[in-house]
Amino acid sequence: MKLKVHFKSVAMRWFFEVFLIVLVVVTVFSVALSIFLRSLYIERVQTLAEEYAFEFKALEATNADSFRDTAMQLTDVFSYKNKIEVQTLDAEGNIIISTTGFEPAGEKPDEFEAAVKAENGVADFRGKNASGESVVSQTHIIKSDYGTVIGGYRWIVSLKETYKRFWFTLAFIVVAALIVLGICAISGVFFIGSILRPVREISSAARKIAMGDFKTRIENDRSDEIAELCESINDMASELQHAEEIKNDFISSVSHELRTPLTAIRGWGETAKMSLGTDEELVSRGIDVVLSEAGRLSGLVEELLDFSRMQSGRLTVNTQPIDVSMLLKSTYDMYTELAAKQGIEISYTPPIQNSIVMGDPDRLKQVFINVIDNAVKYTEKGGLVLIVQTRAEGCVQIVIKDTGVGIPSADVDHVKEKFYKANKTVRGSGIGLAVADEIIKQHDGLLFIESTEGVGTTVTIVLPLYEPPADVEETAKDEKEDGEANG
């Protein structure tokens, strides 16, 4: 038997079902956090820039004549020149003065036209300036009372330092994500290893058990589900070992049971053949022995066939109303002579009234023969076998009690199991009681065994009494009354 186990599939399943999910979650979270922080940093820069350039809002109170002079004054006294740059724009959007002290000519902000068209006169810009530096800027349009553009101002901030801080934060996020993934990977490797090691041991043990080594056991000091699995496999191995031992004993016992009558048949057959015409008495005795042993052999084969039918669910009973007392009495009569020869007293106490049950006469007699035969077989010379039949509460109770060797307490609960023999020194296949118990169950009855080693064994069989339908009872009553009237 070849057992294939793919350990890699466990690791691959963990990779696809756990690690990849963690990887996707960590990646999505890191990207989302990076985007959020980038927007937060730029938004913070814009907020600070608006606060720094707030004093230039004074230009909104000017007119075309005072706009330039006011812009010059505000530029001169601006106190955040090292933080941001504020540019003053003319009505065309050209830069006329800057807080940096430079006066670029003809340079028009990209967002100027958008600010002019905007309802609130404000427009933002984020990108690269003429020198290629990343900046963020905002243009405010100043209008006259008549709604005409008289100029504007624009603050502009370099994002170089902001991006530096952002990239540093992003690097920290990436490192943190890698650490999380590393911890997940390492813990996963150790976790999978902690599973695969016992699984390999279980697999190895299973291979040995599958090859017939039922003594194999799995050493385990865990206390989780794998420990339970190991314990279950160990229990299974113990049961298989026990079943194997019982099976071997059964084969040995059956072989002996078959060999004994065959040896007698062959021996006495040859003896009878050689004695033909010379010793008719010996020939007659030999034939009697051959017929007796052939009957014994036939009974054993029938018992094996019944056991096979029981195992496959084909053991059936053909029930009919019968008087169980008559069956029990005929079985008792079969063993009176045998018991007398062995020096055993056997007695039968019949019930006061007939006990009608719905049963198969052949199968029930088979049960009675099996139980009484065991009682006689395990009772020594001078012993006693009692058979008592009583009625109580809608059932018939048959008690077969002997004063034989008894059954050890450890074996009492197992004697009805297939192949089980408590006493291996006495003839028998070990399946008779298993078949008998199954037959009684099919009659809706019960079979109990009580025994004390050295004292004896008591077998109790309980069968439900037959209750004929009401119309049948009425018919029988009418027929009885008619008979009495005619008489």
Backbone torsions as a table, in degrees:
resi	resn	phi	psi	omega
1	MET	NA	125.5	-178.0
2	LYS	-107.0	123.8	-177.5
3	LEU	-109.0	120.4	-179.5
4	LYS	-101.9	129.0	179.0
5	VAL	-131.3	125.1	-179.1
6	HIS	-105.8	93.8	-177.6
7	PHE	-69.6	-31.9	-177.1
8	LYS	-60.6	-28.3	-178.0
9	SER	-62.9	-30.8	177.9
10	VAL	-65.2	-46.8	179.0
11	ALA	-63.7	-40.5	179.7
12	MET	-66.5	-39.1	177.7
13	ARG	-64.2	-41.3	176.7
14	TRP	-62.1	-41.1	-178.6
15	PHE	-62.8	-46.5	-175.8
16	PHE	-79.5	-32.9	-174.1
17	GLU	-94.8	-18.4	-178.5
18	VAL	-121.2	-61.0	-172.2
19	PHE	-64.2	-43.0	-180.0
20	LEU	-63.2	-36.7	177.8
21	ILE	-64.6	-45.4	177.4
22	VAL	-61.0	-42.6	179.6
23	LEU	-60.1	-45.8	-179.8
24	VAL	-64.7	-43.8	-179.2
25	VAL	-63.0	-46.4	179.8
26	VAL	-63.1	-41.9	-179.8
27	THR	-64.4	-48.4	179.8
28	VAL	-61.5	-43.4	179.2
29	PHE	-62.8	-42.2	-179.2
30	SER	-65.1	-43.7	179.5
31	VAL	-64.7	-45.3	179.8
32	ALA	-62.6	-42.2	179.1
33	LEU	-65.5	-38.7	179.0
34	SER	-64.2	-44.5	179.2
35	ILE	-63.4	-42.0	179.8
36	PHE	-63.2	-45.5	-179.0
37	LEU	-66.5	-37.8	178.4
38	ARG	-62.5	-45.5	178.3
39	SER	-65.2	-37.7	-179.8
40	LEU	-64.7	-42.4	179.6
41	TYR	-62.9	-45.6	-178.0
42	ILE	-67.9	-39.0	177.8
43	GLU	-63.2	-38.0	177.4
44	ARG	-65.3	-39.6	177.4
45	VAL	-62.7	-43.3	-179.8
46	GLN	-64.2	-41.1	179.8
47	THR	-62.4	-45.2	178.9
48	LEU	-65.1	-40.1	-179.4
49	ALA	-63.3	-40.6	178.0
50	GLU	-63.6	-38.0	178.2
51	GLU	-67.0	-43.0	-179.8
52	TYR	-63.8	-38.2	-175.9
53	ALA	-91.2	9.4	-174.8
54	PHE	-59.0	-36.1	-176.2
55	GLU	-65.5	-18.3	177.9
56	PHE	-75.5	-6.2	175.0
57	LYS	-65.3	-15.4	177.0
58	ALA	-60.3	-22.1	178.8
59	LEU	-65.0	-22.8	-179.2
60	GLU	-67.3	-18.1	179.8
61	ALA	-92.9	2.9	-178.0
62	THR	-94.1	174.2	173.7
63	ASN	-124.0	-174.4	-176.2
64	ALA	-61.3	-30.2	-176.5
65	ASP	-79.5	-38.3	-175.1
66	SER	-97.4	-2.6	-174.7
67	PHE	-60.7	-49.2	-175.1
68	ARG	-66.0	-44.7	-177.3
69	ASP	-63.6	-42.0	179.2
70	THR	-63.4	-39.9	179.8
71	ALA	-63.1	-39.7	179.4
72	MET	-64.2	-42.9	-180.0
73	GLN	-64.9	-44.4	-179.9
74	LEU	-64.0	-38.0	179.5
75	THR	-65.8	-40.2	-178.8
76	ASP	-64.6	-39.9	-174.5
77	VAL	-95.7	4.3	-177.9
78	PHE	-62.2	126.5	-172.1
79	SER	-98.2	-3.0	-177.9
80	TYR	-114.4	36.9	-177.4
81	LYS	-63.6	-26.8	179.4
82	ASN	-84.7	-3.7	-179.5
83	LYS	-100.3	-52.8	-178.3
84	ILE	-139.8	168.5	175.3
85	GLU	-111.5	132.0	176.7
86	VAL	-118.5	126.5	-178.8
87	GLN	-111.2	141.1	175.1
88	THR	-100.2	134.2	-175.0
89	LEU	-115.3	147.4	175.3
90	ASP	-86.5	-173.4	-176.1
91	ALA	-66.1	-19.0	179.8
92	GLU	-94.3	-7.5	179.4
93	GLY	95.7	4.4	178.8
94	ASN	-80.9	145.8	179.9
95	ILE	-77.2	123.7	-179.3
96	ILE	-105.0	-24.0	178.7
97	ILE	-161.9	150.1	-179.2
98	SER	-136.2	151.6	-179.9
99	THR	-69.4	-11.1	177.6
100	THR	-79.5	-14.2	-178.4
101	GLY	95.8	-10.6	177.9
102	PHE	-92.5	151.5	-179.6
103	GLU	-125.5	82.3	179.0
104	PRO	-64.2	135.2	-178.6
105	ALA	-99.5	135.1	174.6
106	GLY	72.0	9.2	179.8
107	GLU	-90.4	115.4	-176.2
108	LYS	-109.8	127.5	-178.9
109	PRO	-60.7	144.6	-178.9
110	ASP	-64.5	-31.8	-174.6
111	GLU	-93.3	6.9	-175.1
112	PHE	-62.8	-50.1	-177.9
113	GLU	-61.3	-37.9	178.6
114	ALA	-65.8	-36.0	178.8
115	ALA	-68.5	-38.2	178.9
116	VAL	-62.9	-39.1	-177.4
117	LYS	-80.8	-20.4	-177.3
118	ALA	-68.7	146.9	-178.3
119	GLU	-63.9	-39.0	-179.1
120	ASN	-93.6	1.3	176.4
121	GLY	72.4	22.8	-178.5
122	VAL	-128.0	140.0	177.1
123	ALA	-146.8	145.0	-178.2
124	ASP	-107.6	158.6	175.7
125	PHE	-143.1	136.4	174.8
126	ARG	-138.2	122.7	-178.3
127	GLY	168.6	-150.7	-179.2
128	LYS	-106.3	142.3	177.4
129	ASN	-85.8	-171.2	-175.8
130	ALA	-61.9	-29.1	-179.8
131	SER	-88.7	1.1	176.9
132	GLY	88.4	10.6	-179.2
133	GLU	-91.5	139.4	178.6
134	SER	-72.9	125.5	-178.1
135	VAL	-137.2	164.0	169.2
136	VAL	-130.2	135.4	-176.7
137	SER	-141.6	164.0	179.5
138	GLN	-146.0	130.1	-178.0
139	THR	-109.7	131.5	176.6
140	HIS	-112.3	127.1	179.6
141	ILE	-91.6	134.6	176.8
142	ILE	-106.3	125.1	-179.2
143	LYS	-119.3	156.3	177.7
144	SER	-80.4	177.2	178.3
145	ASP	-63.3	-20.0	-178.4
146	TYR	-94.7	1.2	176.7
147	GLY	89.2	7.0	178.8
148	THR	-89.3	147.6	-178.7
149	VAL	-77.0	125.0	178.0
150	ILE	-110.1	-7.2	179.4
151	GLY	154.2	-156.8	179.7
152	GLY	177.9	177.0	174.4
153	TYR	-137.6	155.8	-174.7
154	ARG	-140.0	127.4	173.1
155	TRP	-102.3	146.3	-176.6
156	ILE	-140.4	134.3	-178.3
157	VAL	-130.7	134.6	175.5
158	SER	-74.4	138.8	178.5
159	LEU	-96.8	11.2	-176.7
160	LYS	-60.1	-51.7	-179.7
161	GLU	-68.8	-35.6	178.3
162	THR	-63.3	-43.2	179.0
163	TYR	-67.7	-30.8	176.1
164	LYS	-61.9	-47.6	178.4
165	ARG	-63.5	-38.7	179.9
166	PHE	-65.0	-44.8	-179.7
167	TRP	-65.3	-33.4	176.2
168	PHE	-65.5	-44.2	178.1
169	THR	-64.2	-40.7	179.1
170	LEU	-62.8	-39.8	177.8
171	ALA	-62.4	-40.2	178.3
172	PHE	-63.2	-41.6	178.8
173	ILE	-62.7	-44.0	179.9
174	VAL	-62.4	-44.8	179.4
175	VAL	-62.2	-42.9	178.8
176	ALA	-62.2	-41.1	178.9
177	ALA	-64.3	-42.2	178.6
178	LEU	-64.1	-38.3	178.0
179	ILE	-63.3	-44.1	178.9
180	VAL	-61.0	-45.9	179.7
181	LEU	-65.6	-37.2	178.3
182	GLY	-64.2	-44.9	178.3
183	ILE	-61.8	-43.0	179.2
184	CYS	-61.9	-43.4	-178.9
185	ALA	-65.5	-45.9	-178.0
186	ILE	-65.2	-46.5	179.0
187	SER	-63.3	-36.2	178.3
188	GLY	-65.0	-41.0	179.1
189	VAL	-62.0	-46.2	179.1
190	PHE	-64.7	-40.6	-178.9
191	PHE	-64.9	-46.4	179.4
192	ILE	-63.5	-39.5	177.7
193	GLY	-61.2	-39.9	179.9
194	SER	-66.9	-22.2	176.7
195	ILE	-87.7	-43.8	-174.2
196	LEU	-68.8	-34.0	-179.8
197	ARG	-59.4	-54.3	177.6
198	PRO	-66.5	-30.1	178.2
199	VAL	-64.6	-39.8	176.7
200	ARG	-63.4	-40.1	177.8
201	GLU	-64.2	-43.0	178.7
202	ILE	-62.7	-42.7	179.7
203	SER	-62.4	-43.3	179.1
204	SER	-63.2	-43.7	179.0
205	ALA	-64.1	-40.2	-179.8
206	ALA	-62.7	-38.5	177.9
207	ARG	-62.1	-44.4	-179.1
208	LYS	-63.7	-42.8	179.5
209	ILE	-64.4	-41.0	179.4
210	ALA	-63.0	-27.7	-179.9
211	MET	-89.5	3.0	174.0
212	GLY	102.4	2.9	178.3
213	ASP	-88.5	84.1	-175.1
214	PHE	-80.2	-1.8	176.4
215	LYS	-85.6	-5.1	179.9
216	THR	-65.7	135.2	176.5
217	ARG	-134.3	151.6	-179.5
218	ILE	-102.2	120.2	176.0
219	GLU	-78.7	129.6	-176.6
220	ASN	-151.4	133.1	178.7
221	ASP	-119.7	19.1	179.7
222	ARG	-86.4	175.6	179.2
223	SER	-139.5	38.0	-179.0
224	ASP	-122.4	-163.6	-177.6
225	GLU	-63.7	-32.9	178.2
226	ILE	-65.1	-37.5	176.8
227	ALA	-61.3	-40.6	177.8
228	GLU	-63.4	-39.6	177.8
229	LEU	-63.9	-44.0	178.4
230	CYS	-60.6	-43.2	180.0
231	GLU	-63.6	-39.9	178.9
232	SER	-64.3	-41.3	179.4
233	ILE	-66.6	-40.3	176.7
234	ASN	-61.7	-42.7	177.4
235	ASP	-62.8	-42.1	178.6
236	MET	-61.1	-43.2	179.0
237	ALA	-62.5	-40.2	178.5
238	SER	-63.1	-43.6	179.4
239	GLU	-65.0	-40.8	178.7
240	LEU	-65.7	-39.7	177.5
241	GLN	-62.4	-44.4	178.9
242	HIS	-63.1	-44.1	179.4
243	ALA	-64.0	-37.5	178.7
244	GLU	-64.8	-42.7	178.7
245	GLU	-63.2	-43.9	179.1
246	ILE	-64.2	-40.3	179.6
247	LYS	-63.0	-44.0	178.8
248	ASN	-63.1	-41.0	177.3
249	ASP	-63.3	-38.8	-180.0
250	PHE	-64.5	-45.0	179.7
251	ILE	-62.3	-43.2	179.0
252	SER	-62.8	-43.7	-178.8
253	SER	-65.2	-45.8	-179.7
254	VAL	-64.7	-39.1	178.3
255	SER	-60.3	-42.5	178.3
256	HIS	-66.1	-43.1	-180.0
257	GLU	-62.6	-34.4	178.5
258	LEU	-77.6	-38.4	-176.4
259	ARG	-67.0	-38.6	-175.5
260	THR	-60.5	-53.7	178.5
261	PRO	-67.1	-33.5	179.2
262	LEU	-65.5	-39.7	177.5
263	THR	-63.0	-43.6	179.5
264	ALA	-64.5	-42.3	-179.5
265	ILE	-62.6	-45.4	-178.5
266	ARG	-66.4	-44.6	-178.1
267	GLY	-63.4	-49.9	-179.2
268	TRP	-70.9	-28.9	175.8
269	GLY	-64.5	-43.9	178.7
270	GLU	-66.9	-39.5	178.8
271	THR	-62.5	-45.5	-180.0
272	ALA	-63.4	-38.1	-179.4
273	LYS	-64.1	-42.7	-179.0
274	MET	-72.0	-20.5	-176.8
275	SER	-96.4	1.9	179.5
276	LEU	-60.1	128.6	178.1
277	GLY	81.8	-8.7	-178.9
278	THR	-116.7	-38.0	-177.9
279	ASP	-141.7	85.0	-176.5
280	GLU	-64.1	-31.8	179.0
281	GLU	-64.6	-42.3	178.6
282	LEU	-67.6	-37.2	177.4
283	VAL	-63.2	-44.7	180.0
284	SER	-62.9	-41.6	178.2
285	ARG	-64.0	-40.0	179.3
286	GLY	-64.4	-41.4	179.2
287	ILE	-64.1	-40.2	178.2
288	ASP	-60.3	-44.0	179.1
289	VAL	-64.0	-43.6	179.7
290	VAL	-59.8	-45.5	-179.5
291	LEU	-65.1	-40.6	179.9
292	SER	-63.7	-46.4	-179.1
293	GLU	-70.0	-32.7	176.7
294	ALA	-65.0	-40.1	176.5
295	GLY	-63.8	-41.7	177.3
296	ARG	-62.3	-42.3	178.4
297	LEU	-64.6	-40.5	178.8
298	SER	-63.2	-40.1	178.4
299	GLY	-63.2	-40.6	179.1
300	LEU	-65.0	-43.3	178.5
301	VAL	-62.5	-41.0	179.2
302	GLU	-63.9	-38.5	177.6
303	GLU	-62.9	-41.3	177.5
304	LEU	-65.2	-39.6	178.4
305	LEU	-65.1	-40.9	177.4
306	ASP	-62.5	-40.4	178.7
307	PHE	-64.0	-40.3	178.0
308	SER	-63.0	-41.4	177.5
309	ARG	-64.1	-39.3	179.1
310	MET	-63.5	-41.3	-179.4
311	GLN	-65.0	-35.0	-178.1
312	SER	-94.1	2.6	178.9
313	GLY	77.2	18.2	-178.1
314	ARG	-104.4	7.8	178.1
315	LEU	-78.8	110.3	-174.5
316	THR	-116.6	159.8	176.1
317	VAL	-125.8	141.3	176.8
318	ASN	-108.6	99.2	-171.1
319	THR	-88.3	151.7	175.3
320	GLN	-159.7	158.2	177.6
321	PRO	-65.4	122.3	-178.6
322	ILE	-138.1	155.9	175.9
323	ASP	-90.6	107.6	-176.1
324	VAL	-66.4	-22.9	179.4
325	SER	-62.7	-40.3	-179.2
326	MET	-66.6	-40.9	178.2
327	LEU	-62.8	-44.2	-178.1
328	LEU	-66.7	-39.0	179.5
329	LYS	-65.1	-42.5	-179.9
330	SER	-66.0	-35.5	177.4
331	THR	-68.3	-40.1	177.8
332	TYR	-60.4	-42.9	-179.3
333	ASP	-62.2	-31.2	-179.8
334	MET	-65.0	-27.0	-172.8
335	TYR	-106.6	-1.4	-179.1
336	THR	-63.2	-44.4	-178.4
337	GLU	-68.9	-43.4	179.4
338	LEU	-61.4	-43.0	-179.8
339	ALA	-63.8	-39.7	180.0
340	ALA	-64.4	-40.7	179.0
341	LYS	-62.8	-33.7	-179.2
342	GLN	-89.0	2.8	178.9
343	GLY	73.1	31.0	-179.0
344	ILE	-112.8	135.2	175.9
345	GLU	-88.7	128.0	178.9
346	ILE	-127.0	133.9	-178.6
347	SER	-137.3	152.7	-179.5
348	TYR	-129.6	126.4	177.7
349	THR	-108.0	104.0	-178.4
350	PRO	-74.9	162.8	178.7
351	PRO	-76.4	164.3	179.3
352	ILE	-67.7	-36.0	-179.6
353	GLN	-128.9	162.4	-179.2
354	ASN	-62.6	150.3	179.3
355	SER	-121.9	102.0	-177.8
356	ILE	-91.9	127.0	176.1
357	VAL	-126.9	159.0	174.5
358	MET	-91.8	103.1	-174.2
359	GLY	-152.9	172.5	176.2
360	ASP	-95.2	112.5	-175.4
361	PRO	-59.4	-39.2	-179.1
362	ASP	-67.1	-43.3	-178.0
363	ARG	-69.6	-42.3	179.6
364	LEU	-65.1	-39.0	177.7
365	LYS	-64.8	-35.3	176.0
366	GLN	-60.0	-40.9	178.3
367	VAL	-64.6	-47.6	-178.8
368	PHE	-61.4	-41.3	178.8
369	ILE	-61.9	-44.3	-177.9
370	ASN	-61.6	-47.0	-176.4
371	VAL	-69.2	-45.9	-179.1
372	ILE	-67.1	-38.2	178.4
373	ASP	-61.2	-41.8	177.0
374	ASN	-63.3	-41.1	-178.9
375	ALA	-62.2	-44.2	179.1
376	VAL	-69.3	-39.2	-175.4
377	LYS	-66.1	-37.8	-176.6
378	TYR	-96.0	6.4	178.0
379	THR	-103.3	131.2	-177.7
380	GLU	-83.9	170.9	-178.9
381	LYS	-58.0	135.5	-177.9
382	GLY	89.3	-1.5	-179.8
383	GLY	-82.0	-178.4	-174.9
384	LEU	-136.0	137.5	174.1
385	VAL	-123.0	120.3	-178.6
386	LEU	-112.4	133.7	176.8
387	ILE	-121.5	116.8	-176.6
388	VAL	-125.2	131.0	178.7
389	GLN	-119.2	127.7	179.7
390	THR	-136.0	165.1	176.0
391	ARG	-119.8	140.8	178.2
392	ALA	-164.6	130.2	171.4
393	GLU	51.3	53.3	173.3
394	GLY	75.1	17.3	-179.7
395	CYS	-146.0	161.6	175.1
396	VAL	-108.9	135.9	-177.4
397	GLN	-118.8	125.1	-179.5
398	ILE	-115.7	120.3	-178.5
399	VAL	-114.4	123.7	177.5
400	ILE	-117.5	109.9	-173.0
401	LYS	-119.0	135.4	178.0
402	ASP	-128.4	165.6	177.1
403	THR	-110.5	39.6	-176.0
404	GLY	-80.8	-157.4	-174.5
405	VAL	-70.8	-19.7	-178.7
406	GLY	76.3	176.9	-177.7
407	ILE	-122.4	133.3	176.4
408	PRO	-57.1	145.3	-176.7
409	SER	-58.5	-30.7	-179.5
410	ALA	-71.1	-18.8	-175.9
411	ASP	-102.6	-14.4	-173.8
412	VAL	-57.5	-43.1	-176.5
413	ASP	-74.3	-6.4	-175.0
414	HIS	-114.0	-7.8	-172.6
415	VAL	-65.8	-19.3	177.7
416	LYS	-89.5	0.5	177.9
417	GLU	-81.2	152.5	-178.6
418	LYS	-64.5	142.0	176.6
419	PHE	71.2	-4.5	-171.7
420	TYR	-83.5	131.4	175.6
421	LYS	-131.7	120.2	179.5
422	ALA	-74.9	-35.6	-179.3
423	ASN	-117.4	106.4	-174.9
424	LYS	-85.5	-1.8	-178.6
425	THR	-89.5	-10.3	-178.5
426	VAL	-106.4	145.0	-178.5
427	ARG	-59.6	155.0	178.8
428	GLY	141.6	151.8	-176.8
429	SER	-88.6	-21.0	-177.9
430	GLY	86.6	9.6	179.8
431	ILE	-119.3	-5.3	-176.3
432	GLY	-60.7	-48.1	-178.9
433	LEU	-67.7	-33.1	177.2
434	ALA	-62.5	-43.6	178.2
435	VAL	-67.2	-43.2	180.0
436	ALA	-60.6	-43.3	179.7
437	ASP	-62.9	-38.9	178.3
438	GLU	-66.7	-39.9	179.0
439	ILE	-63.4	-45.0	179.5
440	ILE	-63.2	-38.9	177.1
441	LYS	-61.3	-39.2	179.3
442	GLN	-69.7	-14.3	174.3
443	HIS	-97.7	14.2	-179.1
444	ASP	60.4	30.7	-179.7
445	GLY	-112.8	-173.4	-178.7
446	LEU	-133.6	148.1	176.7
447	LEU	-129.4	117.4	-178.9
448	PHE	-111.9	146.8	176.2
449	ILE	-129.4	124.7	174.4
450	GLU	-123.8	136.6	-176.4
451	SER	-155.0	148.4	174.0
452	THR	-129.4	124.8	-176.7
453	GLU	-60.0	129.5	179.4
454	GLY	84.9	-7.9	-178.1
455	VAL	-111.5	-48.2	179.6
456	GLY	148.0	-179.8	-175.3
457	THR	-130.9	142.4	176.4
458	THR	-123.8	122.7	177.0
459	VAL	-110.4	126.1	-179.4
460	THR	-115.8	126.0	178.0
461	ILE	-115.3	126.9	-179.5
462	VAL	-118.3	125.0	178.9
463	LEU	-127.0	139.7	178.3
464	PRO	-71.7	138.2	177.4
465	LEU	-70.3	149.9	179.4
466	TYR	-81.3	130.7	177.6
467	GLU	-115.8	104.9	-177.7
468	PRO	-66.2	151.3	177.6
469	PRO	-60.1	156.5	-176.4
470	ALA	-58.6	-40.3	-178.1
471	ASP	-67.0	-32.2	178.4
472	VAL	-69.2	-40.7	178.4
473	GLU	-62.8	-42.0	179.3
474	GLU	-63.2	-41.3	-179.9
475	THR	-63.4	-45.1	179.7
476	ALA	-62.7	-38.2	-179.9
477	LYS	-66.1	-43.3	179.5
478	ASP	-63.1	-42.1	-179.5
479	GLU	-63.7	-38.4	179.1
480	LYS	-65.0	-44.0	179.6
481	GLU	-64.8	-38.8	178.3
482	ASP	-63.9	-40.7	-179.6
483	GLY	-64.3	-41.1	179.1
484	GLU	-66.3	-38.4	-180.0
485	ALA	-65.8	-42.9	179.3
486	ASN	-66.4	-33.1	179.6
487	GLY	-68.9	NA	NA
